Amino acid sequence: MSISAIPSTPPDLTRAGLEGFTDAQAALEVAAAVVASGNADPAVILDVKQAEVAATISASVMKADQQNFQRLLDILA
């Protein structure tokens, strides 16, 4: 990776967390539809667990970003 490939602005972690949470919700909806249709495939259960983990990680990212912003406000106050 070259230096020019690094973005000049930091990523918006809250937006990234929200996108990850949205993706996890969509995956869970698909898995729920498969289960509701009567498919008892174990892979569907893994998809549900993976969506749960992704949602948890995304929520943690958003919480950490919020805490960092609050710390910044505290420092500047």
DSSP file (Angstrom, degrees, kcal/mol; ACC not computed):
  #  RESIDUE AA STRUCTURE BP1 BP2  ACC     N-H-->O    O-->H-N    N-H-->O    O-->H-N    TCO  KAPPA ALPHA  PHI   PSI    X-CA   Y-CA   Z-CA
    1    1 A M              0   0    0      0, 0.0     2,-0.2     0, 0.0     5,-0.0   0.000 360.0 360.0 360.0 129.6    0.0    0.0    0.0
    2    2 A S    >   -     0   0    0      1,-0.1     3,-1.2     0, 0.0     4,-0.4  -0.496 360.0-112.1 -88.9 162.8    1.4    3.4   -1.0
    3    3 A I  G >  S+     0   0    0      1,-0.3     3,-1.5     2,-0.2    -1,-0.1   0.855 116.3  60.8 -61.2 -35.3    1.1    6.5    1.1
    4    4 A S  G 3  S+     0   0    0      1,-0.3    -1,-0.3     4,-0.0     4,-0.1   0.705  94.8  63.8 -67.9 -17.5   -1.2    8.1   -1.5
    5    5 A A  G <  S+     0   0    0     -3,-1.2    -1,-0.3     2,-0.1    -2,-0.2   0.627  81.4  95.1 -80.4 -12.8   -3.7    5.2   -1.0
    6    6 A I  S <  S-     0   0    0     -3,-1.5    -3,-0.0    -4,-0.4     0, 0.0  -0.666  85.2-116.6 -80.5 127.9   -4.3    6.3    2.6
    7    7 A P        -     0   0    0      0, 0.0    -2,-0.1     0, 0.0    -1,-0.1  -0.315  11.7-136.3 -64.8 147.4   -7.3    8.6    2.8
    8    8 A S  S    S+     0   0    0     -4,-0.1    -2,-0.0     2,-0.1    -4,-0.0   0.693  88.2  54.7 -79.3 -18.7   -6.6   12.2    4.0
    9    9 A T  S    S-     0   0    0      1,-0.0     3,-0.1     3,-0.0     0, 0.0  -0.897  93.1-108.8-114.6 146.3   -9.6   12.2    6.3
   10   10 A P        -     0   0    0      0, 0.0    -2,-0.1     0, 0.0     2,-0.0  -0.333  44.2 -96.3 -67.8 154.7  -10.3    9.7    9.0
   11   11 A P        -     0   0    0      0, 0.0     2,-1.2     0, 0.0     3,-0.1  -0.352  31.8-112.9 -69.6 151.6  -13.2    7.3    8.5
   12   12 A D     >  -     0   0    0      1,-0.2     4,-2.3    -3,-0.1     5,-0.2  -0.743  33.6-170.6 -84.0  99.2  -16.6    8.1    9.9
   13   13 A L  H  > S+     0   0    0     -2,-1.2     4,-2.7     1,-0.2     5,-0.2   0.840  80.7  55.0 -66.8 -34.1  -16.8    5.3   12.4
   14   14 A T  H  > S+     0   0    0      2,-0.2     4,-2.5     1,-0.2    -1,-0.2   0.928 110.1  46.7 -64.6 -42.7  -20.4    5.9   13.4
   15   15 A R  H  > S+     0   0    0      2,-0.2     4,-2.5     1,-0.2    -2,-0.2   0.912 112.9  49.7 -64.4 -41.6  -21.4    5.6    9.7
   16   16 A A  H  X S+     0   0    0     -4,-2.3     4,-2.2     2,-0.2    -2,-0.2   0.908 112.1  48.2 -63.8 -41.2  -19.3    2.5    9.3
   17   17 A G  H  X S+     0   0    0     -4,-2.7     4,-2.4     2,-0.2    -2,-0.2   0.901 111.5  50.0 -64.4 -40.8  -20.8    1.0   12.4
   18   18 A L  H  X S+     0   0    0     -4,-2.5     4,-2.5     2,-0.2    -2,-0.2   0.896 110.1  50.1 -65.9 -39.8  -24.3    1.8   11.2
   19   19 A E  H  X S+     0   0    0     -4,-2.5     4,-2.5     2,-0.2    -2,-0.2   0.910 111.5  48.9 -63.8 -41.7  -23.6    0.3    7.8
   20   20 A G  H  X S+     0   0    0     -4,-2.2     4,-2.2     2,-0.2    -2,-0.2   0.898 111.8  49.0 -63.6 -40.0  -22.4   -2.9    9.5
   21   21 A F  H  X S+     0   0    0     -4,-2.4     4,-2.2     2,-0.2    -2,-0.2   0.900 111.2  49.9 -66.0 -40.5  -25.4   -3.0   11.7
   22   22 A T  H  X S+     0   0    0     -4,-2.5     4,-2.3     2,-0.2    -2,-0.2   0.900 110.4  50.1 -64.0 -41.9  -27.7   -2.5    8.7
   23   23 A D  H  X S+     0   0    0     -4,-2.5     4,-2.3     1,-0.2    -2,-0.2   0.902 110.4  50.1 -62.9 -40.9  -25.9   -5.3    6.8
   24   24 A A  H  X S+     0   0    0     -4,-2.2     4,-2.2     1,-0.2    -2,-0.2   0.898 109.8  50.9 -64.7 -39.9  -26.3   -7.6    9.9
   25   25 A Q  H  X S+     0   0    0     -4,-2.2     4,-2.2     2,-0.2    -2,-0.2   0.909 109.8  49.7 -64.2 -41.7  -30.0   -6.8   10.1
   26   26 A A  H  X S+     0   0    0     -4,-2.3     4,-2.0     2,-0.2    -2,-0.2   0.912 110.8  49.4 -63.6 -42.2  -30.5   -7.6    6.4
   27   27 A A  H  X S+     0   0    0     -4,-2.3     4,-2.3     1,-0.2    -1,-0.2   0.884 110.5  51.1 -64.1 -37.9  -28.7  -10.9    6.8
   28   28 A L  H  X S+     0   0    0     -4,-2.2     4,-2.6     2,-0.2    -1,-0.2   0.884 107.8  52.4 -67.0 -38.3  -30.9  -11.7    9.8
   29   29 A E  H  X S+     0   0    0     -4,-2.2     4,-2.1     2,-0.2    -2,-0.2   0.901 110.2  48.4 -63.7 -40.5  -34.0  -11.0    7.8
   30   30 A V  H  X S+     0   0    0     -4,-2.0     4,-2.0     2,-0.2    -2,-0.2   0.934 113.0  47.4 -64.0 -45.8  -33.0  -13.3    5.0
   31   31 A A  H  X S+     0   0    0     -4,-2.3     4,-2.4     1,-0.2    -2,-0.2   0.889 110.6  52.3 -63.9 -38.8  -32.2  -16.1    7.5
   32   32 A A  H  X S+     0   0    0     -4,-2.6     4,-2.6     1,-0.2    -1,-0.2   0.891 108.3  51.1 -64.3 -38.9  -35.5  -15.5    9.3
   33   33 A A  H  X S+     0   0    0     -4,-2.1     4,-1.3     2,-0.2    -1,-0.2   0.888 110.1  49.6 -64.7 -38.3  -37.3  -15.9    6.0
   34   34 A V  H  <>S+     0   0    0     -4,-2.0     5,-1.7     2,-0.2     4,-0.2   0.921 113.0  46.2 -66.2 -43.8  -35.5  -19.1    5.2
   35   35 A V  H ><5S+     0   0    0     -4,-2.4     3,-1.7     1,-0.2    -2,-0.2   0.904 109.9  54.3 -65.3 -40.6  -36.4  -20.5    8.7
   36   36 A A  H 3<5S+     0   0    0     -4,-2.6    -1,-0.2     1,-0.3    -2,-0.2   0.786 100.7  60.6 -64.9 -26.4  -40.0  -19.4    8.3
   37   37 A S  T 3<5S-     0   0    0     -4,-1.3    -1,-0.3    -3,-0.2    -2,-0.2   0.542 124.8-102.4 -78.7  -4.5  -40.2  -21.3    5.0
   38   38 A G  T < 5S+     0   0    0     -3,-1.7     2,-0.6     1,-0.3    -3,-0.2   0.511  72.9 144.1 100.6   4.9  -39.4  -24.5    6.9
   39   39 A N      < -     0   0    0     -5,-1.7    -1,-0.3     1,-0.1    -2,-0.1  -0.705  26.0-175.2 -82.0 117.8  -35.8  -24.9    6.0
   40   40 A A        +     0   0    0     -2,-0.6    -1,-0.1    -3,-0.1    -5,-0.1  -0.103  25.8 151.4-103.0  33.3  -33.9  -26.4    9.0
   41   41 A D    >>  -     0   0    0      1,-0.1     3,-1.5    -7,-0.1     4,-0.8  -0.479  47.6-138.2 -66.9 128.3  -30.5  -26.2    7.4
   42   42 A P  H 3> S+     0   0    0      0, 0.0     4,-1.7     0, 0.0     3,-0.2   0.774 100.6  68.7 -59.6 -25.5  -27.7  -25.7   10.1
   43   43 A A  H 3> S+     0   0    0      1,-0.2     4,-2.0     2,-0.2     5,-0.1   0.821  93.5  58.0 -63.0 -29.4  -26.0  -23.1    7.8
   44   44 A V  H <> S+     0   0    0     -3,-1.5     4,-2.1     2,-0.2    -1,-0.2   0.894 103.1  52.0 -67.6 -38.9  -29.0  -20.8    8.4
   45   45 A I  H  X S+     0   0    0     -4,-0.8     4,-2.3     1,-0.2    -1,-0.2   0.889 108.5  51.4 -63.6 -38.9  -28.3  -21.0   12.2
   46   46 A L  H  X S+     0   0    0     -4,-1.7     4,-2.6     2,-0.2    -1,-0.2   0.884 107.3  53.2 -64.1 -38.3  -24.7  -20.0   11.5
   47   47 A D  H  X S+     0   0    0     -4,-2.0     4,-2.2     2,-0.2    -2,-0.2   0.894 108.7  49.9 -62.4 -39.9  -25.9  -17.1    9.4
   48   48 A V  H  X S+     0   0    0     -4,-2.1     4,-2.1     2,-0.2    -2,-0.2   0.927 112.3  46.7 -64.4 -45.1  -28.0  -15.9   12.3
   49   49 A K  H  X S+     0   0    0     -4,-2.3     4,-2.4     1,-0.2    -2,-0.2   0.896 111.3  51.6 -64.7 -40.1  -25.1  -16.2   14.7
   50   50 A Q  H  X S+     0   0    0     -4,-2.6     4,-2.5     1,-0.2    -1,-0.2   0.898 109.5  49.8 -64.1 -40.1  -22.8  -14.4   12.3
   51   51 A A  H  X S+     0   0    0     -4,-2.2     4,-2.3     2,-0.2    -1,-0.2   0.881 109.7  52.3 -64.7 -37.9  -25.4  -11.6   12.0
   52   52 A E  H  X S+     0   0    0     -4,-2.1     4,-2.2     2,-0.2    -2,-0.2   0.931 111.3  45.8 -62.9 -45.5  -25.5  -11.4   15.8
   53   53 A V  H  X S+     0   0    0     -4,-2.4     4,-2.5     1,-0.2     5,-0.2   0.913 112.6  50.6 -64.6 -43.1  -21.8  -11.1   16.1
   54   54 A A  H  X S+     0   0    0     -4,-2.5     4,-2.4     1,-0.2    -1,-0.2   0.898 111.0  48.9 -62.3 -40.7  -21.6   -8.5   13.3
   55   55 A A  H  X S+     0   0    0     -4,-2.3     4,-2.4     2,-0.2    -1,-0.2   0.900 111.2  50.2 -66.2 -40.5  -24.3   -6.4   15.0
   56   56 A T  H  X S+     0   0    0     -4,-2.2     4,-2.0     2,-0.2    -2,-0.2   0.919 112.2  46.7 -63.6 -44.2  -22.5   -6.6   18.3
   57   57 A I  H  X S+     0   0    0     -4,-2.5     4,-2.2     2,-0.2    -2,-0.2   0.921 112.5  50.1 -64.3 -43.7  -19.2   -5.5   16.8
   58   58 A S  H  X S+     0   0    0     -4,-2.4     4,-2.2     1,-0.2    -2,-0.2   0.904 110.2  49.8 -62.8 -41.5  -20.9   -2.6   14.9
   59   59 A A  H  X S+     0   0    0     -4,-2.4     4,-2.3     1,-0.2    -1,-0.2   0.881 109.8  52.0 -64.3 -37.3  -22.7   -1.4   18.0
   60   60 A S  H  X S+     0   0    0     -4,-2.0     4,-2.5     2,-0.2    -2,-0.2   0.884 108.1  51.3 -65.9 -38.6  -19.3   -1.5   19.9
   61   61 A V  H  X S+     0   0    0     -4,-2.2     4,-2.2     2,-0.2    -2,-0.2   0.927 111.5  46.9 -63.6 -45.1  -17.7    0.6   17.1
   62   62 A M  H  X S+     0   0    0     -4,-2.2     4,-2.2     1,-0.2    -2,-0.2   0.897 112.7  49.7 -64.6 -39.6  -20.5    3.2   17.4
   63   63 A K  H  X S+     0   0    0     -4,-2.3     4,-2.5     2,-0.2    -2,-0.2   0.917 110.9  49.2 -65.8 -43.6  -20.3    3.3   21.2
   64   64 A A  H  X S+     0   0    0     -4,-2.5     4,-2.5     2,-0.2    -2,-0.2   0.896 110.8  50.4 -63.2 -40.4  -16.5    3.7   21.1
   65   65 A D  H  X S+     0   0    0     -4,-2.2     4,-2.2     2,-0.2    -1,-0.2   0.908 110.9  49.0 -64.0 -41.2  -16.8    6.5   18.6
   66   66 A Q  H  X S+     0   0    0     -4,-2.2     4,-2.3     2,-0.2    -2,-0.2   0.910 111.4  49.4 -64.4 -42.0  -19.3    8.2   20.8
   67   67 A Q  H  X S+     0   0    0     -4,-2.5     4,-2.4     2,-0.2    -2,-0.2   0.899 110.4  50.5 -64.5 -40.7  -17.1    7.8   23.9
   68   68 A N  H  X S+     0   0    0     -4,-2.5     4,-2.2     2,-0.2    -1,-0.2   0.902 110.6  49.3 -63.7 -40.6  -14.1    9.3   22.0
   69   69 A F  H  X S+     0   0    0     -4,-2.2     4,-2.3     2,-0.2    -2,-0.2   0.904 110.4  50.7 -64.6 -41.0  -16.2   12.2   20.9
   70   70 A Q  H  X S+     0   0    0     -4,-2.3     4,-2.3     2,-0.2    -2,-0.2   0.896 109.3  51.0 -64.3 -39.5  -17.4   12.8   24.4
   71   71 A R  H  X S+     0   0    0     -4,-2.4     4,-2.3     2,-0.2    -1,-0.2   0.905 108.9  51.6 -62.8 -41.0  -13.8   12.7   25.7
   72   72 A L  H  X S+     0   0    0     -4,-2.2     4,-2.3     1,-0.2    -2,-0.2   0.916 109.8  49.1 -61.5 -43.6  -12.8   15.3   23.1
   73   73 A L  H  X S+     0   0    0     -4,-2.3     4,-1.2     1,-0.2    -1,-0.2   0.896 110.4  51.4 -62.4 -39.8  -15.6   17.5   24.2
   74   74 A D  H  < S+     0   0    0     -4,-2.3    -2,-0.2     1,-0.2    -1,-0.2   0.890 110.5  48.6 -64.0 -39.5  -14.5   17.1   27.8
   75   75 A I  H  < S+     0   0    0     -4,-2.3    -2,-0.2     1,-0.2    -1,-0.2   0.901 113.9  45.9 -67.0 -40.9  -10.9   18.0   26.9
   76   76 A L  H  <        0   0    0     -4,-2.3    -1,-0.2     1,-0.2    -2,-0.2   0.646 360.0 360.0 -77.7 -14.8  -12.0   21.1   25.0
   77   77 A A     <        0   0    0     -4,-1.2    -1,-0.2    -5,-0.2    -2,-0.1   0.483 360.0 360.0 -76.0 360.0  -14.4   22.3   27.7
